[in-house]
Amino acid sequence: MAHAVAKPPRVTRRRTGGPARRLPYLLIAPAGLLMLGFIAYPMLSVLYYSLRNYNVTKPWRNGYAGLDNFTRILTDDPQFWDTLVFSGKWVVTEVLLQLLLGLALALLVNQTFLGRGLARALVFSPWAVSGVLTTTIWMLLYNPSTGISRYLADAGIGTYGTSVLSDTGTVFWAAVVAELWRGVPFFAILLLADLQSIPRDLYEAASVDGAGRTRRFLHITLPHLKDAIVLSTLLRGVWEFNNVDLLYTLTGGGPAGQTTTLPLYVANTGINGHDFGYASALTTVAFVILLFCSILYLRLSKFGGETK
């Protein structure tokens, strides 16, 4: 007589879903909705007004404009192209010089020497100064009556009453130097933090193998700093492109519009010209340009990839 095979007991699995699983999402939902509102609402508002004629001084002309503002930007606004070219020149010059000087400062204060803590504090202190206060400091330094140019004239260099901010041949580099003073510490702080995470064993092993300082820098330091350099240059590039406070208070975009960036042109169009529809269209175009350049830069730099 065949014996019946006993079936194994049925195992019931407890479901882990329910309110407990949704609780973390419910807790972060208020903050998420606030962030979405603060980000999405301004972006949608700018996009909405970019499709309209909206000038508070000419209300009778307000209304739906479609793509007219964008057509005007691309085909009938030479100032847009001038400010875009200057913005590119400003960003490339500032980011490149800030990176080189910031890397040099980071390597310097990463060494062991007496008073290193004080040196680091002095190097990083300009980053804590606001843009308007930075402008005030440099306006005093560039003042033709009480600034550097007077003392240079006393030493026989230059002439009295020379203002580097009103000369089209010197105003660009005068603004560059002022922004360098504020921007270099950002790179120094970020790169120094990454430098301190490099294992000392790598340098010791390379020294044993006969590698000099240059080879250790090129084959150990730079590859390790790759992601930090890519991230810092991207962030600083976006910030410099959107820089308004220093140029607005230092030069006002002058002389003769020589230092007017695209964001400064947007501010002048909206605030001074009261043409918020066209300013919104300019902002939308600037956003698309920044987004495209950021994605392209990250792709070309292979950010986050393994360093060979």
Secondary structure, 3 states (H helix, E strand, C coil): CCCCCCCCCCCCCCCCCCHHHHHHHHHHHHHHHHHHHHHHHHHHHHHHHHCEECECCCHHHCEECCCHHHHHHHHCCHHHHHHHHHHHHHHHHHHHHHHHHHHHHHHHHCCCCCCHHHHHHHHHHHHHCCHHHHHHHHHHHHCCCCCHHHHHHHCCCCCCCCCCCCCCCCHHHHHHHHHHHHHHHHHHHHHHHHHCCCCHHHHHHHHHCCCCHHHHHHHHHHHHHHHHHHHHHHHHHHHHHCCCHHHHHHCCCCCCCCCCCHHHHHHHHHHHCCEHHHHHHHHHHHHHHHHHHHHHHHHHHCCCCCCC
